[in-house]
């Protein structure tokens, strides 16, 4: 399990469902190949912008916290988005209402959000 440390020094354990171990990822058909532009492309855009504006540019980047949880599942898919686990000897069943972290399909759906934002910006 992936662990981190919170600002107050306590341990942070993010919820990650093991969709590979459960076989869910193997049952998912990935029909698109993800590709990303290189940092060289980003640098070329920044240089072009600097040339057009004549000013020094600053690049700022931030991660989106809980990114997958920001993309809701359509109601028709929620019946297919359950996860079960043991907690202190009890079997727990929980339903996802948004993209679950750990699923191959979540990566592709999050990529679609980025593509949408790029299309809107252009």
N, CA, C and O atoms as a MOPAC input file, in Angstrom:
PM7 MOZYME 1SCF
protein

 N      0.83300 1    -1.17500 1     0.00000 1
 C      0.00000 1     0.00000 1     0.00000 1
 C      0.88000 1     1.24100 1     0.00000 1
 O      1.92100 1     1.27300 1     0.65600 1
 N      0.46800 1     2.24000 1    -0.72200 1
 C      1.19900 1     3.49500 1    -0.81500 1
 C      0.89200 1     4.33300 1     0.42000 1
 O     -0.27000 1     4.49500 1     0.79200 1
 N      1.92500 1     4.86200 1     1.04800 1
 C      1.71700 1     5.71100 1     2.21700 1
 C      2.46900 1     7.00900 1     2.03300 1
 O      3.47200 1     7.07100 1     1.32200 1
 N      1.97300 1     8.03800 1     2.67800 1
 C      2.63300 1     9.33200 1     2.67600 1
 C      2.53700 1     9.92800 1     4.06300 1
 O      2.06500 1     9.27600 1     4.99500 1
 N      2.97900 1    11.15300 1     4.20000 1
 C      2.92100 1    11.82100 1     5.49200 1
 C      2.16100 1    13.12700 1     5.33300 1
 O      2.42200 1    13.89700 1     4.40900 1
 N      1.23000 1    13.37100 1     6.22800 1
 C      0.47200 1    14.62000 1     6.23200 1
 C      1.32300 1    15.71600 1     6.84500 1
 O      2.36000 1    15.44500 1     7.45000 1
 N      0.87800 1    16.96100 1     6.68600 1
 C      1.61400 1    18.10300 1     7.21900 1
 C      1.79500 1    18.01600 1     8.73300 1
 O      2.79600 1    18.49300 1     9.26900 1
 N      0.82000 1    17.40200 1     9.42700 1
 C      0.92400 1    17.29600 1    10.88800 1
 C      1.77800 1    16.11600 1    11.33800 1
 O      1.90400 1    15.86500 1    12.53700 1
 N      2.37200 1    15.38100 1    10.37600 1
 C      3.24700 1    14.26300 1    10.70600 1
 C      2.55500 1    12.92100 1    10.77000 1
 O      3.22500 1    11.89300 1    10.87100 1
 N      1.22900 1    12.89500 1    10.71300 1
 C      0.51400 1    11.62100 1    10.75100 1
 C      0.62200 1    10.90900 1     9.40400 1
 O      0.94000 1    11.51800 1     8.38300 1
 N      0.35600 1     9.62500 1     9.42800 1
 C      0.44700 1     8.80600 1     8.21700 1
 C     -0.79700 1     8.96200 1     7.36200 1
 O     -1.91800 1     8.97200 1     7.87100 1
 N     -0.59200 1     9.08200 1     6.08400 1
 C     -1.69000 1     9.20400 1     5.13100 1
 C     -1.69300 1     7.94400 1     4.27200 1
 O     -0.70200 1     7.65000 1     3.60400 1
 N     -2.78400 1     7.20500 1     4.27900 1
 C     -2.92200 1     6.00400 1     3.47000 1
 C     -4.06400 1     6.24500 1     2.48300 1
 O     -5.23100 1     6.19000 1     2.87300 1
 N     -3.75100 1     6.51000 1     1.21100 1
 C     -4.81200 1     6.77400 1     0.25200 1
 C     -5.54900 1     5.49300 1    -0.11500 1
 O     -4.93900 1     4.42400 1    -0.16700 1
 N     -6.84700 1     5.58300 1    -0.37000 1
 C     -7.60200 1     4.39800 1    -0.77900 1
 C     -7.28800 1     4.03400 1    -2.23200 1
 O     -7.56300 1     4.80600 1    -3.14900 1
 N     -6.71700 1     2.86600 1    -2.42300 1
 C     -6.39400 1     2.39200 1    -3.76800 1
 C     -6.97900 1     0.99900 1    -3.90100 1
 O     -6.61000 1     0.08700 1    -3.16200 1
 N     -7.87800 1     0.84200 1    -4.83000 1
 C     -8.45100 1    -0.47700 1    -5.08000 1
 C     -7.51900 1    -1.22900 1    -6.02000 1
 O     -7.05200 1    -0.66500 1    -7.01000 1
 N     -7.24400 1    -2.49100 1    -5.72200 1
 C     -6.34100 1    -3.28600 1    -6.55100 1
 C     -7.14700 1    -3.96500 1    -7.65400 1
 O     -7.50100 1    -5.13900 1    -7.54500 1
 N     -7.42900 1    -3.22300 1    -8.70400 1
 C     -8.22200 1    -3.74200 1    -9.80900 1
 C     -7.43400 1    -4.73200 1   -10.67000 1
 O     -8.02400 1    -5.47100 1   -11.45900 1
 N     -6.11200 1    -4.75200 1   -10.52500 1
 C     -5.32300 1    -5.75000 1   -11.24100 1
 C     -5.48600 1    -7.10900 1   -10.56100 1
 O     -5.74500 1    -8.11400 1   -11.22200 1
 N     -5.33300 1    -7.13200 1    -9.24200 1
 C     -5.44500 1    -8.38200 1    -8.49300 1
 C     -6.84900 1    -8.98100 1    -8.59900 1
 O     -7.00100 1   -10.20000 1    -8.67700 1
 N     -7.85900 1    -8.13600 1    -8.60000 1
 C     -9.24000 1    -8.63400 1    -8.65400 1
 C     -9.65500 1    -9.07900 1   -10.05500 1
 O    -10.68100 1    -9.73800 1   -10.22000 1
 N     -8.85600 1    -8.71900 1   -11.06700 1
 C     -9.17200 1    -9.10800 1   -12.44000 1
 C     -9.98800 1    -8.08300 1   -13.20800 1
 O    -10.26100 1    -8.27500 1   -14.39300 1
 N    -10.38400 1    -6.99400 1   -12.55100 1
 C    -11.19800 1    -5.97300 1   -13.23600 1
 C    -10.43700 1    -5.31000 1   -14.38500 1
 O    -10.99000 1    -5.11700 1   -15.46700 1
 N     -9.16900 1    -4.96200 1   -14.15000 1
 C     -8.41200 1    -4.30500 1   -15.21700 1
 C     -8.25400 1    -5.21800 1   -16.43600 1
 O     -8.29300 1    -4.74900 1   -17.57400 1
 N     -8.07900 1    -6.51500 1   -16.20000 1
 C     -7.93800 1    -7.46500 1   -17.30900 1
 C     -9.24400 1    -7.59400 1   -18.09300 1
 O     -9.23600 1    -7.94900 1   -19.27100 1
 N    -10.35400 1    -7.30700 1   -17.43500 1
 C    -11.66100 1    -7.40600 1   -18.10200 1
 C    -12.03300 1    -6.11800 1   -18.82800 1
 O    -13.08700 1    -6.04200 1   -19.46000 1
 N    -11.17900 1    -5.11400 1   -18.74300 1
 C    -11.43800 1    -3.83100 1   -19.38200 1
 C    -10.74500 1    -3.79400 1   -20.73800 1
 O     -9.55100 1    -4.07500 1   -20.84000 1
 N    -11.48400 1    -3.45500 1   -21.76100 1
 C    -10.89200 1    -3.34000 1   -23.09400 1
 C    -10.46200 1    -1.89500 1   -23.31300 1
 O    -11.29500 1    -0.98900 1   -23.36400 1
 N     -9.17300 1    -1.69100 1   -23.44100 1
 C     -8.62900 1    -0.36800 1   -23.70500 1
 C     -8.50800 1    -0.22700 1   -25.22300 1
 O     -7.72100 1    -0.92600 1   -25.86000 1
 N     -9.29100 1     0.67600 1   -25.78600 1
 C     -9.33500 1     0.79600 1   -27.24700 1
 C     -8.56400 1     1.99900 1   -27.76500 1
 O     -8.44900 1     2.18700 1   -28.97700 1
 N     -8.04000 1     2.80700 1   -26.87100 1
 C     -7.28600 1     3.97600 1   -27.30000 1
 C     -5.90100 1     3.95300 1   -26.67800 1
 O     -5.71600 1     3.44300 1   -25.57300 1
 N     -4.94100 1     4.50000 1   -27.38100 1
 C     -3.57900 1     4.57400 1   -26.86800 1
 C     -3.34300 1     5.99900 1   -26.39400 1
 O     -3.51400 1     6.96000 1   -27.14500 1
 N     -2.95000 1     6.11300 1   -25.14500 1
 C     -2.68300 1     7.43500 1   -24.59800 1
 C     -1.33200 1     7.93000 1   -25.08500 1
 O     -0.36800 1     7.16700 1   -25.15100 1
 N     -1.26800 1     9.20000 1   -25.42300 1
 C      0.01000 1     9.80500 1   -25.80500 1
 C      0.05100 1    11.21600 1   -25.23100 1
 O     -0.96600 1    11.90500 1   -25.15500 1
 N      1.21200 1    11.61500 1   -24.84400 1
 C      1.38000 1    12.91200 1   -24.22300 1
 C      2.40700 1    13.70700 1   -25.00200 1
 O      3.35600 1    13.16000 1   -25.56300 1
 N      2.19400 1    15.00800 1   -25.02200 1
 C      3.19100 1    15.86800 1   -25.65100 1
 C      4.40600 1    15.94800 1   -24.73500 1
 O      4.28300 1    15.82900 1   -23.51600 1
 N      5.55900 1    16.14800 1   -25.32100 1
 C      6.79500 1    16.16000 1   -24.54100 1
 C      7.01700 1    17.50800 1   -23.86300 1
 O      6.34200 1    18.49400 1   -24.16100 1
 N      7.96500 1    17.52400 1   -22.95800 1
 C      8.36200 1    18.78800 1   -22.34200 1
 C      8.98700 1    19.71600 1   -23.37700 1
 O      8.93700 1    20.93800 1   -23.23200 1
 N      9.57400 1    19.13800 1   -24.41500 1
 C     10.12900 1    19.95800 1   -25.49400 1
 C      9.02300 1    20.75700 1   -26.18100 1
 O      9.23600 1    21.90900 1   -26.56000 1
 N      7.84700 1    20.15500 1   -26.34400 1
 C      6.71500 1    20.86100 1   -26.95100 1
 C      6.26200 1    22.00800 1   -26.04500 1
 O      5.95600 1    23.09900 1   -26.52700 1
 N      6.22100 1    21.76300 1   -24.74300 1
 C      5.84800 1    22.81300 1   -23.79600 1
 C      6.85000 1    23.96100 1   -23.85100 1
 O      6.45800 1    25.12800 1   -23.86200 1
 N      8.11400 1    23.64200 1   -23.88500 1
 C      9.15800 1    24.66500 1   -23.95900 1
 C      9.04400 1    25.46700 1   -25.25800 1
 O      9.22800 1    26.68400 1   -25.25100 1
 N      8.74600 1    24.80200 1   -26.35800 1
 C      8.58300 1    25.50200 1   -27.63700 1
 C      7.40700 1    26.48200 1   -27.58000 1
 O      7.50400 1    27.59200 1   -28.10300 1
 N      6.32000 1    26.08800 1   -26.96100 1
 C      5.16500 1    26.98500 1   -26.81600 1
 C      5.53500 1    28.18100 1   -25.95100 1
 O      5.19900 1    29.31800 1   -26.28400 1
 N      6.22600 1    27.92900 1   -24.84300 1
 C      6.63300 1    29.03700 1   -23.96700 1
 C      7.57000 1    30.00300 1   -24.68300 1
 O      7.44700 1    31.21900 1   -24.53500 1
 N      8.49800 1    29.46400 1   -25.45300 1
 C      9.41400 1    30.34000 1   -26.20400 1
 C      8.66300 1    31.16400 1   -27.24000 1
 O      8.95200 1    32.34500 1   -27.43400 1
 N      7.69300 1    30.53200 1   -27.90700 1
 C      6.89600 1    31.27100 1   -28.89700 1
 C      6.09100 1    32.38000 1   -28.22000 1
 O      6.02500 1    33.49700 1   -28.73300 1
 N      5.48000 1    32.08000 1   -27.07600 1
 C      4.72300 1    33.09400 1   -26.34200 1
 C      5.62500 1    34.22700 1   -25.88100 1
 O      5.25300 1    35.39800 1   -25.95400 1
 N      6.80600 1    33.87400 1   -25.41000 1
 C      7.74900 1    34.89600 1   -24.96400 1
 C      8.16000 1    35.78300 1   -26.14000 1
 O      8.29300 1    36.99800 1   -25.99200 1
 N      8.36000 1    35.16600 1   -27.31000 1
 C      8.71600 1    35.93200 1   -28.50200 1
 C      7.60500 1    36.88500 1   -28.92500 1
 O      7.88000 1    37.99000 1   -29.39200 1
 N      6.34900 1    36.46300 1   -28.76500 1
 C      5.21400 1    37.30700 1   -29.15000 1
 C      4.93600 1    38.41000 1   -28.13700 1
 O      4.53500 1    39.51200 1   -28.51100 1
 N      5.14700 1    38.11800 1   -26.86100 1
 C      4.81400 1    39.10000 1   -25.83200 1
 C      6.01400 1    39.93400 1   -25.41100 1
 O      5.85400 1    41.03900 1   -24.89300 1
 N      7.21400 1    39.41000 1   -25.63200 1
 C      8.41300 1    40.13500 1   -25.25200 1
 C      8.65500 1    40.18500 1   -23.75400 1
 O      9.47100 1    40.98100 1   -23.28900 1
 N      7.97500 1    39.36500 1   -23.00300 1
 C      8.15700 1    39.39200 1   -21.55100 1
 C      8.64000 1    38.03400 1   -21.05300 1
 O      8.49500 1    37.01400 1   -21.72800 1
 N      9.21300 1    38.04900 1   -19.86700 1
 C      9.61800 1    36.79600 1   -19.24100 1
 C      8.36700 1    36.07600 1   -18.74100 1
 O      7.52900 1    36.67500 1   -18.06700 1
 N      8.24800 1    34.82400 1   -19.06600 1
 C      7.09600 1    34.04600 1   -18.63800 1
 C      7.47400 1    33.15500 1   -17.47000 1
 O      8.62700 1    32.74700 1   -17.33000 1
 N      6.50800 1    32.86300 1   -16.64800 1
 C      6.68700 1    31.97500 1   -15.51800 1
 C      5.71800 1    30.81800 1   -15.68700 1
 O      4.54200 1    31.02400 1   -15.98900 1
 N      6.20800 1    29.60900 1   -15.49400 1
 C      5.36300 1    28.42700 1   -15.60100 1
 C      4.97600 1    27.99000 1   -14.19700 1
 O      5.83100 1    27.83700 1   -13.32500 1
 N      3.68700 1    27.79200 1   -13.98900 1
 C      3.17600 1    27.34500 1   -12.69500 1
 C      2.41000 1    26.06700 1   -12.92100 1
 O      1.62800 1    25.97900 1   -13.86700 1
 N      2.61100 1    25.07900 1   -12.08400 1
 C      1.96500 1    23.77700 1   -12.23300 1
 C      1.51300 1    23.30000 1   -10.87200 1
 O      2.21600 1    23.47000 1    -9.87600 1
 N      0.32900 1    22.69900 1   -10.83400 1
 C     -0.17600 1    22.14400 1    -9.58400 1
 C     -0.91100 1    20.84900 1    -9.87800 1
 O     -1.57200 1    20.71700 1   -10.90900 1
 N     -0.79200 1    19.90300 1    -8.97200 1
 C     -1.56500 1    18.66600 1    -9.09600 1
 C     -3.00100 1    18.94400 1    -8.68900 1
 O     -3.26600 1    19.81600 1    -7.86200 1
 N     -3.90900 1    18.20700 1    -9.26700 1
 C     -5.31600 1    18.31200 1    -8.89100 1
 C     -5.57200 1    17.25700 1    -7.82900 1
 O     -5.47300 1    16.06000 1    -8.09600 1
 N     -5.89800 1    17.70100 1    -6.63000 1
 C     -6.12400 1    16.73800 1    -5.55100 1
 C     -7.41200 1    15.95900 1    -5.79200 1
 O     -8.41200 1    16.50900 1    -6.25400 1
 N     -7.36800 1    14.68200 1    -5.47400 1
 C     -8.53100 1    13.79300 1    -5.64700 1
 C     -9.10500 1    13.88600 1    -7.05500 1
 O    -10.31900 1    13.96000 1    -7.24300 1
 N     -8.21800 1    13.88100 1    -8.03100 1
 C     -8.63400 1    14.11300 1    -9.42000 1
 C     -9.72800 1    13.15700 1    -9.88200 1
 O    -10.72600 1    13.59500 1   -10.45500 1
 N     -9.55800 1    11.87000 1    -9.64600 1
 C    -10.53800 1    10.90800 1   -10.13700 1
 C    -11.90000 1    11.10300 1    -9.48200 1
 O    -12.93500 1    10.88400 1   -10.11200 1
 N    -11.89600 1    11.51200 1    -8.22100 1
 C    -13.16900 1    11.70700 1    -7.52500 1
 C    -13.93100 1    12.90500 1    -8.06300 1
 O    -15.09100 1    13.10300 1    -7.70200 1
 N    -13.32600 1    13.68900 1    -8.89600 1
 C    -13.99600 1    14.85000 1    -9.48500 1
 C    -14.79600 1    14.48500 1   -10.73900 1
 O    -15.54600 1    15.31000 1   -11.26000 1
 N    -14.63500 1    13.26300 1   -11.21500 1
 C    -15.35100 1    12.82600 1   -12.41700 1
 C    -16.42400 1    11.82200 1   -11.99400 1
 O    -16.10200 1    10.69300 1   -11.62500 1
 N    -17.70300 1    12.22600 1   -12.04600 1
 C    -18.76800 1    11.32900 1   -11.58800 1
 C    -19.05300 1    10.21400 1   -12.59200 1
 O    -18.88200 1    10.38000 1   -13.80000 1
 N    -19.48600 1     9.08800 1   -12.06400 1
 C    -19.97700 1     7.99900 1   -12.91000 1
 C    -21.41600 1     8.32200 1   -13.29600 1
 O    -22.16500 1     8.89200 1   -12.50200 1
 N    -21.79800 1     7.95800 1   -14.51300 1
 C    -23.19300 1     8.15100 1   -14.87300 1
 C    -24.03200 1     7.16500 1   -14.06400 1
 O    -23.57600 1     6.05500 1   -13.79000 1
 N    -25.23500 1     7.54600 1   -13.68000 1
 C    -26.04500 1     6.68500 1   -12.80200 1
 C    -26.20400 1     5.25100 1   -13.31100 1
 O    -26.26300 1     4.32000 1   -12.50700 1
 N    -26.27400 1     5.05800 1   -14.62400 1
 C    -26.43000 1     3.70600 1   -15.17700 1
 C    -25.22400 1     2.81200 1   -14.90800 1
 O    -25.34700 1     1.58800 1   -14.96400 1
 N    -24.06400 1     3.39500 1   -14.61700 1
 C    -22.84800 1     2.60900 1   -14.37300 1
 C    -22.57700 1     2.37400 1   -12.89100 1
 O    -21.69100 1     1.59300 1   -12.54700 1
 N    -23.31300 1     3.02600 1   -12.02000 1
 C    -23.02600 1     2.92600 1   -10.58200 1
 C    -23.27600 1     1.53800 1   -10.02600 1
 O    -22.62500 1     1.14300 1    -9.05800 1
 N    -24.19900 1     0.78500 1   -10.60700 1
 C    -24.44500 1    -0.58100 1   -10.13400 1
 C    -23.27600 1    -1.50900 1   -10.45000 1
 O    -23.21200 1    -2.62300 1    -9.93000 1
 N    -22.35900 1    -1.06300 1   -11.29000 1
 C    -21.18400 1    -1.85600 1   -11.65300 1
 C    -19.93200 1    -1.36500 1   -10.93500 1
 O    -18.82600 1    -1.80500 1   -11.24800 1
 N    -20.09500 1    -0.46500 1    -9.98400 1
 C    -18.93600 1     0.18300 1    -9.37200 1
 C    -18.87000 1    -0.05500 1    -7.86400 1
 O    -18.69700 1     0.88500 1    -7.08900 1
 N    -19.00800 1    -1.30400 1    -7.45800 1
 C    -18.91000 1    -1.66300 1    -6.04200 1
 C    -17.52200 1    -2.21000 1    -5.74500 1
 O    -16.86600 1    -2.78200 1    -6.61600 1
 N    -17.08800 1    -2.02900 1    -4.51800 1
 C    -15.83600 1    -2.60200 1    -4.05000 1
 C    -16.11700 1    -3.20500 1    -2.67100 1
 O    -16.86500 1    -2.63500 1    -1.87600 1
 N    -15.51800 1    -4.34500 1    -2.40300 1
 C    -15.67600 1    -4.98500 1    -1.09700 1
 C    -14.30200 1    -5.12100 1    -0.43800 1
 O    -13.29200 1    -5.30200 1    -1.11700 1
 N    -14.28100 1    -5.03000 1     0.88000 1
 C    -13.01700 1    -5.17100 1     1.60100 1
 C    -13.31300 1    -5.56200 1     3.04500 1
 O    -14.43300 1    -5.41300 1     3.53400 1
 N    -12.28200 1    -6.06500 1     3.70700 1
 C    -12.37700 1    -6.41200 1     5.12600 1
 C    -11.84500 1    -5.25200 1     5.94900 1
 O    -10.80100 1    -4.68200 1     5.63100 1
 N    -12.56300 1    -4.90500 1     7.00300 1
 C    -12.11500 1    -3.85500 1     7.92000 1
 C    -12.40900 1    -4.31700 1     9.33800 1
 O    -13.56800 1    -4.43900 1     9.73600 1
 N    -11.35500 1    -4.57200 1    10.08900 1
 C    -11.45700 1    -5.02600 1    11.47900 1
 C    -12.39500 1    -6.23200 1    11.60500 1
 O    -13.22800 1    -6.30500 1    12.50900 1
 N    -12.23200 1    -7.17500 1    10.66900 1
 C    -13.00500 1    -8.40400 1    10.70600 1
 C    -14.39600 1    -8.31200 1    10.09000 1
 O    -15.11000 1    -9.31300 1    10.03200 1
 N    -14.78300 1    -7.14700 1     9.63700 1
 C    -16.09500 1    -6.97000 1     9.01100 1
 C    -15.94700 1    -6.83200 1     7.50300 1
 O    -15.02500 1    -6.17600 1     7.01700 1
 N    -16.85100 1    -7.44800 1     6.77500 1
 C    -16.87100 1    -7.28600 1     5.32300 1
 C    -17.66100 1    -6.01700 1     4.99800 1
 O    -18.80600 1    -5.85700 1     5.41900 1
 N    -17.03100 1    -5.12700 1     4.24800 1
 C    -17.62600 1    -3.84100 1     3.90900 1
 C    -17.86500 1    -3.80600 1     2.39300 1
 O    -17.00900 1    -4.22000 1     1.61100 1
 N    -19.01600 1    -3.31500 1     2.00000 1
 C    -19.34300 1    -3.12800 1     0.59500 1
 C    -19.58700 1    -1.63800 1     0.39000 1
 O    -20.38900 1    -1.03300 1     1.10300 1
 N    -18.90400 1    -1.05000 1    -0.57400 1
 C    -19.06200 1     0.37900 1    -0.85500 1
 C    -19.26800 1     0.57500 1    -2.35600 1
 O    -18.71100 1    -0.15300 1    -3.17800 1
 N    -20.06000 1     1.54900 1    -2.68200 1
 C    -20.32500 1     1.85000 1    -4.09100 1
 C    -19.61500 1     3.14400 1    -4.46300 1
 O    -19.70800 1     4.14400 1    -3.75100 1
 N    -18.91000 1     3.11500 1    -5.57700 1
 C    -18.27100 1     4.32700 1    -6.09400 1
 C    -19.31700 1     5.17600 1    -6.79700 1
 O    -20.18000 1     4.65600 1    -7.50500 1
 N    -19.23500 1     6.46600 1    -6.60100 1
 C    -20.07200 1     7.41000 1    -7.34200 1
 C    -19.23200 1     8.18700 1    -8.35000 1
 O    -19.75500 1     8.94900 1    -9.16300 1
 N    -17.91900 1     7.97700 1    -8.27700 1
 C    -16.99000 1     8.64900 1    -9.18700 1
 C    -15.92200 1     7.64300 1    -9.61800 1
 O    -15.93300 1     6.49100 1    -9.18500 1
 N    -15.01000 1     8.08600 1   -10.46500 1
 C    -13.97000 1     7.18800 1   -10.97100 1
 C    -13.14300 1     6.62000 1    -9.82900 1
 O    -12.65900 1     7.38200 1    -8.99200 1
 N    -12.96700 1     5.31600 1    -9.77000 1
 C    -12.15600 1     4.72300 1    -8.70500 1
 C    -10.66700 1     4.76200 1    -9.03700 1
 O    -10.27400 1     4.49300 1   -10.17200 1
 N     -9.84500 1     5.09500 1    -8.05400 1
 C     -8.39700 1     5.11100 1    -8.24800 1
 C     -7.90600 1     3.67200 1    -8.31400 1
 O     -8.25100 1     2.85800 1    -7.45700 1
 N     -7.11200 1     3.35700 1    -9.31400 1
 C     -6.57600 1     2.01100 1    -9.46200 1
 C     -7.13000 1     1.29100 1   -10.67400 1
 O     -6.59500 1     0.26000 1   -11.08200 1
 N     -8.20100 1     1.82600 1   -11.25900 1
 C     -8.81000 1     1.18600 1   -12.42400 1
 C     -8.20200 1     1.74700 1   -13.70600 1
 O     -8.06000 1     2.96100 1   -13.85000 1
 N     -7.84400 1     0.86300 1   -14.63400 1
 C     -7.29200 1     1.30400 1   -15.92000 1
 C     -8.22800 1     2.27500 1   -16.61300 1
 O     -7.78900 1     3.27400 1   -17.18200 1
 N     -9.52700 1     1.97800 1   -16.56300 1
 C    -10.48900 1     2.83300 1   -17.24700 1
 C    -10.51600 1     4.24300 1   -16.66200 1
 O    -10.80500 1     5.19900 1   -17.38200 1
 N    -10.22000 1     4.38800 1   -15.37400 1
 C    -10.20500 1     5.71600 1   -14.75600 1
 C     -9.12200 1     6.58900 1   -15.37500 1
 O     -9.32400 1     7.78500 1   -15.58300 1
 N     -7.98500 1     5.99300 1   -15.66600 1
 C     -6.89500 1     6.73500 1   -16.30100 1
 C     -7.36200 1     7.28300 1   -17.64700 1
 O     -7.10100 1     8.44000 1   -17.97500 1
 N     -8.04000 1     6.46500 1   -18.40900 1
 C     -8.50400 1     6.88400 1   -19.72900 1
 C     -9.62700 1     7.91700 1   -19.63000 1
 O     -9.68500 1     8.84400 1   -20.43800 1
 N    -10.51100 1     7.76600 1   -18.65500 1
 C    -11.57200 1     8.75800 1   -18.48900 1
 C    -11.00200 1    10.10000 1   -18.02500 1
 O    -11.45900 1    11.15300 1   -18.47100 1
 N    -10.01200 1    10.07100 1   -17.13800 1
 C     -9.38500 1    11.31400 1   -16.69800 1
 C     -8.68500 1    11.98800 1   -17.87100 1
 O     -8.69700 1    13.21500 1   -17.97600 1
 N     -8.07700 1    11.20400 1   -18.74900 1
 C     -7.44000 1    11.75000 1   -19.94000 1
 C     -8.47400 1    12.46400 1   -20.81500 1
 O     -8.17400 1    13.49400 1   -21.41800 1
 N     -9.68300 1    11.91700 1   -20.88100 1
 C    -10.75000 1    12.55600 1   -21.66800 1
 C    -11.11100 1    13.92500 1   -21.10200 1
 O    -11.43600 1    14.84100 1   -21.85700 1
 N    -11.05700 1    14.06900 1   -19.79200 1
 C    -11.30200 1    15.36800 1   -19.17000 1
 C    -10.24900 1    16.37900 1   -19.65200 1
 O    -10.57600 1    17.51100 1   -20.00900 1
 N     -8.99400 1    15.95000 1   -19.65400 1
 C     -7.93000 1    16.81600 1   -20.13800 1
 C     -8.10000 1    17.19500 1   -21.60000 1
 O     -7.86500 1    18.34100 1   -21.98400 1
 N     -8.50800 1    16.22800 1   -22.41500 1
 C     -8.73900 1    16.51100 1   -23.83500 1
 C     -9.87800 1    17.50100 1   -24.02100 1
 O     -9.81400 1    18.37300 1   -24.88800 1
 N    -10.92700 1    17.36700 1   -23.20300 1
 C    -12.04200 1    18.31300 1   -23.24700 1
 C    -11.57600 1    19.71300 1   -22.89400 1
 O    -11.92700 1    20.67600 1   -23.57700 1
 N    -10.78300 1    19.83600 1   -21.82800 1
 C    -10.28100 1    21.15300 1   -21.42400 1
 C     -9.39600 1    21.76000 1   -22.50300 1
 O     -9.46900 1    22.96200 1   -22.75700 1
 N     -8.55800 1    20.94100 1   -23.14400 1
 C     -7.73000 1    21.44600 1   -24.23800 1
 C     -8.59900 1    21.95000 1   -25.39200 1
 O     -8.32100 1    22.99900 1   -25.97100 1
 N     -9.65000 1    21.19900 1   -25.72200 1
 C    -10.53400 1    21.60600 1   -26.83000 1
 C    -11.24500 1    22.90700 1   -26.49400 1
 O    -11.38800 1    23.77300 1   -27.35700 1
 N    -11.69200 1    23.05500 1   -25.25900 1
 C    -12.36000 1    24.28900 1   -24.85500 1
 C    -11.38100 1    25.45900 1   -24.92600 1
 O    -11.73500 1    26.53700 1   -25.40500 1
 N    -10.14400 1    25.25100 1   -24.45000 1
 C     -9.14500 1    26.31500 1   -24.44900 1
 C     -8.76700 1    26.74700 1   -25.86900 1
 O     -8.52000 1    27.92300 1   -26.13300 1
 N     -8.72900 1    25.77100 1   -26.76900 1
 C     -8.36100 1    26.10900 1   -28.15600 1
 C     -9.48500 1    26.83100 1   -28.86100 1
 O     -9.35000 1    27.18900 1   -30.03100 1

